[in-house]
Amino acid sequence: MEVIVQRDYAQMSKVAAQIVAELLNTKPNAVLGMATGSTPLGLYQELVRLHEKEQLDFSRVTTFNLDEYVGLPGNHPQSYHYFMHEHFFRHVNIPAHNINIPSGTTSNYPAFCEWYEKRITECGGIDLQILGIGTDGHIGFNEPTSSLSSRTRLKTLSKQTIDDNARFFERREDVPVYAITMGVGTILEARQLILVASGKTKAKAIAQAVEGPVTSMVTASALQLHRDAVVIVDEEAAARLTMRDYYEFIYAAKPAAPRS
């Protein structure tokens, strides 16, 4: 696992976006795994800028989103369908038929989850999965105690996750109790993982995920098992990392990528 500490949210977002851009420049038909939430927003804004100002091409890209709230139609302002369309998809040139997001309104969740897994496989697997992290250390909606080999499925949200997400809804009771999410096992099959985290409220979760034991109580800790995982954090989110000096030494000593 590589840990990259940046001075602030903007710089963290740029570094993460550059990794995505480098992949698309070498593999234009890459399959991207997408995350929602406030943290990846800056990453998406930077990718949009690269598309508009530097002609970063998404025309052959396929995407799979991590999760979606159960019960929210795609046009609901708090649905992840709506989030992704408003903040990313409508600003870049990804073909609509290449966009895959879990359905929050399907009539048969087990069948849909099975189809979603098969669809990922049919597309050749996910090349790069973008991740955020919850304050309790979850990735996707894989709450504490989720199996580290879990697949796409219906998941009951924890009280802490509901509390954290209540700020996006008019009332706490409006927050959905269930979500459909890729499993930890599904996430770990991506060829590369990027986890972004910002702010002091994520510092404990980042320390547990990066330096703590691998445990289902902190599902992000499963990234320690991945052969190519990059964790990109700002100063505040890095505050509780005990090996921070070492991570910064490694990053500073990393050879620059050759210019084409």
C-alpha positions as CSV (number, residue, x, y, z in Angstrom):
1,M,0.0,0.0,0.0
2,E,1.3,3.4,-1.0
3,V,0.2,6.4,1.2
4,I,0.4,9.9,-0.2
5,V,0.0,12.9,2.1
6,Q,-0.9,16.2,0.4
7,R,-1.2,19.6,2.0
8,D,-4.9,20.1,1.4
9,Y,-8.1,18.8,-0.2
10,A,-7.4,20.5,-3.6
11,Q,-4.0,19.1,-4.0
12,M,-5.1,15.6,-2.8
13,S,-7.8,15.7,-5.5
14,K,-5.4,16.7,-8.2
15,V,-3.0,13.9,-7.4
16,A,-5.8,11.3,-7.4
17,A,-7.1,12.7,-10.7
18,Q,-3.7,12.5,-12.3
19,I,-3.5,8.7,-11.5
20,V,-6.9,8.2,-13.3
21,A,-5.7,10.3,-16.2
22,E,-2.5,8.3,-16.6
23,L,-4.5,5.2,-16.8
24,L,-6.8,6.6,-19.5
25,N,-3.8,7.8,-21.5
26,T,-2.4,4.3,-21.5
27,K,-5.7,2.4,-21.7
28,P,-8.4,4.5,-23.3
29,N,-11.0,1.7,-22.8
30,A,-10.4,1.4,-19.1
31,V,-13.1,0.3,-16.7
32,L,-13.4,2.7,-13.8
33,G,-15.1,2.0,-10.4
34,M,-16.7,5.2,-9.1
35,A,-17.5,6.4,-5.6
36,T,-19.9,9.1,-4.4
37,G,-19.8,11.5,-1.5
38,S,-18.2,14.8,-0.8
39,T,-14.6,13.5,-0.8
40,P,-14.4,12.3,-4.4
41,L,-16.1,15.5,-5.6
42,G,-12.8,17.3,-6.1
43,L,-11.3,14.4,-8.0
44,Y,-14.3,14.4,-10.4
45,Q,-14.1,18.2,-10.8
46,E,-10.4,17.9,-11.7
47,L,-11.2,15.1,-14.2
48,V,-13.8,17.3,-15.8
49,R,-11.2,20.1,-16.0
50,L,-8.7,17.8,-17.7
51,H,-11.5,16.7,-20.1
52,E,-12.4,20.3,-21.0
53,K,-9.0,21.9,-21.0
54,E,-6.6,19.1,-21.9
55,Q,-8.9,16.8,-24.0
56,L,-8.8,13.8,-21.6
57,D,-11.0,11.4,-23.5
58,F,-13.7,9.2,-21.8
59,S,-15.4,8.0,-25.0
60,R,-14.3,4.4,-24.6
61,V,-14.5,4.3,-20.8
62,T,-16.9,2.0,-18.9
63,T,-17.9,2.8,-15.3
64,F,-19.4,0.9,-12.4
65,N,-20.5,2.7,-9.3
66,L,-20.0,1.2,-5.8
67,D,-23.4,1.7,-4.3
68,E,-26.8,3.3,-4.2
69,Y,-29.5,3.9,-1.6
70,V,-32.5,1.5,-1.7
71,G,-35.8,3.3,-2.3
72,L,-34.5,6.4,-4.1
73,P,-35.3,6.8,-7.8
74,G,-32.6,8.0,-10.1
75,N,-33.9,11.5,-10.2
76,H,-33.9,12.0,-6.4
77,P,-31.5,14.7,-5.5
78,Q,-29.8,12.5,-2.9
79,S,-29.6,9.4,-5.1
80,Y,-26.1,8.4,-6.3
81,H,-27.5,8.3,-9.9
82,Y,-28.3,12.0,-9.6
83,F,-25.0,12.8,-7.9
84,M,-22.9,11.2,-10.6
85,H,-24.8,12.7,-13.4
86,E,-24.7,16.2,-12.0
87,H,-21.1,16.2,-10.9
88,F,-19.4,14.1,-13.5
89,F,-21.2,12.2,-16.3
90,R,-22.9,15.1,-17.9
91,H,-19.6,17.0,-18.1
92,V,-17.6,14.3,-19.9
93,N,-18.1,12.1,-23.0
94,I,-18.7,8.7,-21.4
95,P,-21.4,6.9,-23.6
96,A,-24.6,6.5,-21.5
97,H,-24.7,2.8,-22.3
98,N,-21.3,2.4,-20.6
99,I,-22.5,3.8,-17.3
100,N,-23.5,1.2,-14.7
101,I,-24.9,2.2,-11.3
102,P,-26.7,-0.1,-8.8
103,S,-30.5,0.2,-8.9
104,G,-32.2,1.4,-5.8
105,T,-35.6,0.6,-7.1
106,T,-35.3,-2.9,-8.6
107,S,-38.0,-5.4,-7.8
108,N,-35.5,-8.2,-7.4
109,Y,-32.4,-7.3,-5.5
110,P,-30.7,-10.7,-5.4
111,A,-31.1,-11.1,-9.2
112,F,-29.9,-7.6,-9.8
113,C,-26.8,-8.1,-7.6
114,E,-25.9,-11.3,-9.5
115,W,-26.3,-9.4,-12.8
116,Y,-24.1,-6.6,-11.6
117,E,-21.3,-9.0,-10.7
118,K,-21.6,-10.7,-14.1
119,R,-21.6,-7.4,-15.9
120,I,-18.4,-6.4,-14.3
121,T,-16.8,-9.7,-15.4
122,E,-18.2,-9.3,-18.9
123,C,-16.5,-5.9,-19.2
124,G,-13.1,-7.4,-18.2
125,G,-13.1,-6.4,-14.6
126,I,-12.5,-3.0,-13.0
127,D,-9.1,-1.5,-13.8
128,L,-9.2,1.2,-11.2
129,Q,-11.6,1.6,-8.3
130,I,-12.1,4.9,-6.6
131,L,-13.0,4.7,-2.9
132,G,-13.9,7.0,-0.1
133,I,-14.0,5.9,3.6
134,G,-16.6,6.3,6.3
135,T,-15.9,7.5,9.8
136,D,-16.2,3.9,11.0
137,G,-13.7,2.7,8.3
138,H,-16.2,1.3,5.8
139,I,-15.7,1.3,2.0
140,G,-18.8,1.3,-0.2
141,F,-21.6,0.5,2.2
142,N,-19.7,-2.4,3.7
143,E,-20.4,-1.6,7.3
144,P,-18.4,-3.0,10.2
145,T,-18.6,-6.9,10.4
146,S,-19.1,-7.2,6.6
147,S,-17.3,-10.2,5.2
148,L,-14.0,-9.4,3.5
149,S,-15.0,-11.8,0.8
150,S,-18.5,-10.3,0.3
151,R,-20.0,-9.6,-3.1
152,T,-22.5,-7.1,-4.4
153,R,-25.6,-7.3,-2.1
154,L,-28.2,-5.5,-0.1
155,K,-26.8,-4.1,3.1
156,T,-28.4,-2.5,6.2
157,L,-26.7,0.8,7.1
158,S,-25.3,1.3,10.6
159,K,-26.5,4.1,12.9
160,Q,-23.2,5.9,12.5
161,T,-23.5,5.9,8.7
162,I,-27.1,7.1,8.9
163,D,-26.1,9.9,11.3
164,D,-23.2,10.9,9.1
165,N,-25.4,11.1,6.0
166,A,-28.3,12.8,7.6
167,R,-26.7,16.2,6.8
168,F,-27.6,15.6,3.1
169,F,-31.3,15.1,3.9
170,E,-34.0,17.4,5.2
171,R,-34.7,15.1,8.2
172,R,-32.7,12.2,9.7
173,E,-35.7,9.9,9.2
174,D,-35.5,10.5,5.4
175,V,-32.1,8.8,5.2
176,P,-32.6,5.3,3.7
177,V,-31.8,2.4,6.0
178,Y,-30.7,0.0,3.2
179,A,-28.3,0.3,0.3
180,I,-27.1,-1.9,-2.5
181,T,-23.3,-2.1,-2.5
182,M,-20.3,-3.8,-4.1
183,G,-18.8,-6.2,-1.6
184,V,-15.3,-6.0,-0.2
185,G,-14.4,-9.1,-2.3
186,T,-15.7,-7.4,-5.4
187,I,-13.7,-4.2,-4.6
188,L,-10.5,-6.2,-4.0
189,E,-10.7,-7.7,-7.5
190,A,-10.1,-4.3,-9.1
191,R,-6.6,-4.1,-10.5
192,Q,-5.8,-0.8,-8.8
193,L,-7.5,0.9,-5.8
194,I,-7.4,4.6,-4.9
195,L,-8.8,5.7,-1.6
196,V,-9.2,9.4,-0.9
197,A,-9.9,10.9,2.5
198,S,-10.0,14.5,3.8
199,G,-10.5,16.2,7.1
200,K,-9.9,15.4,10.8
201,T,-13.1,13.3,11.1
202,K,-11.5,10.7,8.8
203,A,-8.1,10.6,10.7
204,K,-9.0,7.7,13.0
205,A,-10.5,5.6,10.2
206,I,-7.4,6.2,8.0
207,A,-5.0,5.2,10.8
208,Q,-7.0,2.0,11.4
209,A,-7.3,1.2,7.7
210,V,-3.6,1.7,6.9
211,E,-1.8,0.7,10.1
212,G,-4.3,-1.3,12.1
213,P,-5.1,-5.0,11.8
214,V,-7.0,-6.4,8.8
215,T,-10.5,-6.8,10.3
216,S,-14.1,-6.8,9.2
217,M,-14.7,-4.2,11.8
218,V,-12.8,-1.7,9.6
219,T,-13.5,-2.9,6.0
220,A,-11.1,-0.4,4.5
221,S,-8.3,-2.3,6.2
222,A,-8.8,-5.0,3.5
223,L,-6.8,-2.7,1.2
224,Q,-3.7,-3.9,3.0
225,L,-4.2,-7.2,1.2
226,H,-4.3,-5.6,-2.3
227,R,-1.2,-5.6,-4.5
228,D,-1.8,-2.0,-5.8
229,A,-3.6,0.2,-3.4
230,V,-3.0,3.9,-3.1
231,V,-4.3,6.0,-0.2
232,I,-4.3,9.7,-0.8
233,V,-5.0,12.0,2.2
234,D,-4.7,15.6,3.2
235,E,-2.9,16.9,6.3
236,E,-5.9,16.5,8.6
237,A,-6.8,13.0,7.5
238,A,-3.1,12.0,8.0
239,A,-2.9,13.3,11.6
240,R,-3.0,9.9,13.3
241,L,-0.6,8.0,11.0
242,T,2.4,6.9,13.1
243,M,4.5,6.1,10.0
244,R,3.8,9.4,8.2
245,D,7.4,10.4,7.9
246,Y,8.2,7.1,6.2
247,Y,5.3,7.5,3.7
248,E,6.5,11.0,2.9
249,F,10.1,9.8,2.4
250,I,9.0,7.1,0.0
251,Y,6.8,9.5,-2.0
252,A,9.6,12.1,-2.2
253,A,12.1,9.4,-3.4
254,K,9.8,8.0,-6.0
255,P,11.2,8.4,-9.5
256,A,9.3,10.7,-11.8
257,A,7.3,9.1,-14.5
258,P,9.0,9.2,-17.9
259,R,7.6,11.8,-20.3
260,S,6.2,10.5,-23.6
